[in-house]
Amino acid sequence: MDVRMDPLGQEYVRIPCGTYRVGNDSPAAHPNESPSRIVQISEELWISQRPVLQSIWSAVMESNPSRFSEGFEAGLRPVERIDWMEANDFGDKLSRHLNDLEGWHIEGEFRLPSEAEWEIAARAGTVEEWYCGNQDREIHQYVWNAGNSGGTSQAVGQKPANPWGLHDICGNVAEWCLDSWHDNMQGAPIDASPWLSGGDSGRRVHRGGSWFTESEATRCSSRSSAPVDRKSDGIGMRLLWQAL
């Protein structure tokens, strides 16, 4: 597993170039997850091992909007109550913050992942409903959801990582993606780029489910959306580092 780190201690895992199947044609899946398709990753991409933590957001933004911000564990919990516009802007602000650090020059850009990039990272080469298997009853040791969260977000990294070493990519908090919302995947890009044409640009995709959703919503192919100005204690973000 190839890993790189930024000066704030955020670690990023390389997404291998290649072809991947995304989406879900199973009769048990929601219709908005189909049709499945093969997409191509053809350039170097790195995705953060963890969702953006409250400690990282606070260091860059000098504020913390999160609901679950009390206690000694707060800095290790994912940031939440950020809308899509704030999440989309965070990569640029992180770049400026890092470039202001002595002896550091950022190469590439930080951004939200596309839906396809997110799902490829969540699956990590697996083909099951969750990266840890197909059975709902078996996922609780891997994924925070309404059945085991205790009604709150949790400090990141307590559950085993997926096969690529990514923590809490399913469950805990959902994660904003770049894409506009579409009711199904018919006509979605095959190069893993964000799907911005058509659809509802006032709503953006978020993936992964959260601490208050049922386990079905935490499946790798499950899709949800929210208005761009929605702030929810169940939605945060994960960064993608793209070389230029």
Phi and psi in degrees as a GROMACS rama.xvg file:
@    title "Ramachandran Plot"
@    xaxis  label "Phi"
@    yaxis  label "Psi"
@TYPE xy
-86.5141  128.873  ASP-2
-131.581  138.96  VAL-3
-128.028  159.223  ARG-4
-132.13  143.29  MET-5
-95.0907  170.531  ASP-6
-64.5848  -14.7713  PRO-7
-88.1203  0.583694  LEU-8
90.4202  4.47796  GLY-9
-74.9655  129.619  GLN-10
-101.952  144.453  GLU-11
-128.04  137.544  TYR-12
-106.835  137.277  VAL-13
-72.0868  132.988  ARG-14
-88.8023  114.228  ILE-15
-62.45  139.501  PRO-16
-64.3138  149.763  CYS-17
150.532  -169.894  GLY-18
-107.54  143.495  THR-19
-141.812  147.428  TYR-20
-94.8096  131.79  ARG-21
-126.766  160.419  VAL-22
93.4492  178.287  GLY-23
-151.852  118.685  ASN-24
-99.9514  7.56798  ASP-25
-64.2121  140.546  SER-26
-58.1517  -23.6981  PRO-27
-82.2954  -14.5367  ALA-28
-79.4845  162.2  ALA-29
-72.7037  143.226  HIS-30
-56.6598  -25.565  PRO-31
-72.3082  -6.41728  ASN-32
-89.9856  -4.32252  GLU-33
-118.741  162.916  SER-34
-77.7228  151.883  PRO-35
-69.4739  161.486  SER-36
-154.515  161.475  ARG-37
-94.951  128.885  ILE-38
-122.556  157.486  VAL-39
-113.62  128.487  GLN-40
-102.104  115.912  ILE-41
-122.233  4.6313  SER-42
-137.317  161.653  GLU-43
-69.9081  122.029  GLU-44
-131.673  143.286  LEU-45
-129.392  131.872  TRP-46
-118.103  141.411  ILE-47
-65.8353  139.322  SER-48
-64.1514  -26.3237  GLN-49
-128.472  153.531  ARG-50
-60.476  160.248  PRO-51
-61.8097  123.592  VAL-52
-82.4055  159.655  LEU-53
-59.5411  -36.0148  GLN-54
-65.1903  -37.5021  SER-55
-70.6716  -47.1354  ILE-56
-57.1566  -44.4764  TRP-57
-64.184  -38.2355  SER-58
-64.4667  -36.3768  ALA-59
-86.3137  -43.7782  VAL-60
-96.5461  -13.6042  MET-61
59.376  34.4202  GLU-62
-161.415  165.397  SER-63
-142.855  105.815  ASN-64
-82.183  -3.52531  PRO-65
-66.3938  146.528  SER-66
-70.3008  -42.8553  ARG-67
-95.1672  67.2001  PHE-68
-112.165  9.77907  SER-69
-98.679  150.86  GLU-70
96.2844  164.369  GLY-71
-69.6139  -18.5733  PHE-72
-87.8676  -6.2879  GLU-73
-56.1877  -41.9247  ALA-74
-64.0007  -19.4721  GLY-75
-94.9192  -2.34632  LEU-76
-87.2413  155.375  ARG-77
-68.4222  143.436  PRO-78
-65.5112  144.554  VAL-79
-146.757  -178.163  GLU-80
58.2545  42.5622  ARG-81
-118.103  133.881  ILE-82
-82.5475  173.536  ASP-83
-63.3745  -37.1043  TRP-84
-64.2901  -41.5432  MET-85
-65.463  -42.817  GLU-86
-63.9772  -39.9633  ALA-87
-66.3765  -33.1296  ASN-88
-81.3479  -18.2599  ASP-89
-62.1398  -36.0898  PHE-90
-59.3077  -43.9245  GLY-91
-65.2995  -39.905  ASP-92
-68.3955  -35.844  LYS-93
-63.8083  -43.3791  LEU-94
-58.1597  -45.3903  SER-95
-64.8286  -39.9471  ARG-96
-61.8742  -45.077  HIS-97
-68.6291  -38.0013  LEU-98
-67.8586  -20.4073  ASN-99
-79.6848  -12.728  ASP-100
-77.8412  136.548  LEU-101
-61.1465  130.869  GLU-102
80.6589  10.0937  GLY-103
-122.967  132.921  TRP-104
-131.717  119.136  HIS-105
-72.9475  133.778  ILE-106
-112.121  125.859  GLU-107
92.7528  -166.953  GLY-108
-134.449  152.274  GLU-109
-101.586  138.035  PHE-110
-157.91  170.495  ARG-111
-70.2114  150.216  LEU-112
-77.5214  157.792  PRO-113
-73.8098  167.005  SER-114
-55.8127  -46.6488  GLU-115
-64.5532  -44.1095  ALA-116
-60.7595  -41.8945  GLU-117
-61.3152  -48.0611  TRP-118
-65.8742  -39.2019  GLU-119
-59.0598  -44.8495  ILE-120
-66.1706  -39.955  ALA-121
-66.1582  -42.3276  ALA-122
-69.7665  -37.8012  ARG-123
52.8026  43.6002  ALA-124
86.9743  -2.64106  GLY-125
-89.7785  166.956  THR-126
-125.246  2.68409  VAL-127
-80.0672  176.268  GLU-128
-62.2397  -42.3747  GLU-129
-115.793  156.934  TRP-130
-62.7596  -13.5133  TYR-131
-104.976  4.78486  CYS-132
139.353  -168.93  GLY-133
-110.24  -11.5805  ASN-134
-97.1159  124.509  GLN-135
-53.6529  -41.7291  ASP-136
-69.0856  -14.5012  ARG-137
-96.1157  -7.20882  GLU-138
-89.9886  -11.328  ILE-139
-65.128  -25.1008  HIS-140
-76.5954  -8.994  GLN-141
-112.381  -28.4151  TYR-142
-131.336  128.32  VAL-143
-78.2671  129.278  TRP-144
-151.816  -172.241  ASN-145
-61.186  -24.0282  ALA-146
-79.8505  -15.3989  GLY-147
-141.501  3.11398  ASN-148
-82.6083  -18.2109  SER-149
73.2774  20.2883  GLY-150
76.5402  28.4835  GLY-151
-156.59  158.705  THR-152
-68.0067  165.403  SER-153
-127.884  154.562  GLN-154
-57.9124  135.475  ALA-155
-72.6653  143.074  VAL-156
97.9186  4.45109  GLY-157
-78.3234  -27.461  GLN-158
-93.4003  154.991  LYS-159
-58.5993  144.524  PRO-160
-72.9341  163.849  ALA-161
-74.7984  176.687  ASN-162
-60.48  -18.8307  PRO-163
-95.1488  6.36367  TRP-164
86.0331  16.6173  GLY-165
-90.7541  130.82  LEU-166
-97.6628  138.531  HIS-167
56.4127  32.2601  ASP-168
-76.4381  -23.8502  ILE-169
-111.917  129.153  CYS-170
82.9208  -177.402  GLY-171
71.8625  -81.5293  ASN-172
-132.256  146.911  VAL-173
-68.3629  163.533  ALA-174
-129.815  125.708  GLU-175
-60.6318  143.439  TRP-176
-119.748  167.551  CYS-177
-71.5546  -28.1243  LEU-178
-68.9181  144.052  ASP-179
-66.9476  156.51  SER-180
-79.7388  134.286  TRP-181
-127.446  147.374  HIS-182
-72.0735  -19.8603  ASP-183
-154.618  -178.041  ASN-184
-101.293  13.5542  MET-185
-66.155  120.173  GLN-186
88.6523  6.43505  GLY-187
-67.4597  151.309  ALA-188
-58.5058  149.456  PRO-189
-106.066  6.38941  ILE-190
-106.952  14.6072  ASP-191
68.9511  8.5376  ALA-192
-74.5111  160.301  SER-193
-66.3498  143.211  PRO-194
-93.0353  101.502  TRP-195
-108.441  -20.9188  LEU-196
-82.6853  146.463  SER-197
65.7239  -162.489  GLY-198
65.31  -158.447  GLY-199
-116.02  98.7  ASP-200
-70.3787  -15.1119  SER-201
-79.1554  -10.67  GLY-202
-119.989  138.889  ARG-203
-121.837  154.274  ARG-204
-75.0779  141.987  VAL-205
-131.782  149.66  HIS-206
-129.695  155.456  ARG-207
106.264  -15.076  GLY-208
69.3513  -177.45  GLY-209
-151.17  -174.153  SER-210
-64.1796  -20.9651  TRP-211
-109.456  2.0505  PHE-212
-94.8404  156.613  THR-213
-67.7845  161.966  GLU-214
-60.736  -31.1915  SER-215
-56.7327  -35.6771  GLU-216
-72.1438  -11.1999  ALA-217
-95.1271  3.66966  THR-218
-62.7476  155.412  ARG-219
-62.8868  -29.9271  CYS-220
-98.9159  -2.70819  SER-221
-66.0282  139.538  SER-222
-124.817  141.8  ARG-223
-143.978  169.786  SER-224
-148.473  165.734  SER-225
-153.891  157.107  ALA-226
-58.4271  151.137  PRO-227
-61.8706  -22.2248  VAL-228
-101.74  12.344  ASP-229
-77.007  131.172  ARG-230
-115.105  117.855  LYS-231
-129.898  142.688  SER-232
-74.3364  4.60526  ASP-233
-113.359  8.24783  GLY-234
-127.374  126.619  ILE-235
-130.603  -139.649  GLY-236
-159.504  162.291  MET-237
-134.995  144.966  ARG-238
-96.7604  147.072  LEU-239
-116.519  134.281  LEU-240
-108.329  114.66  TRP-241
-112.678  126.068  GLN-242
-70.0329  146.436  ALA-243
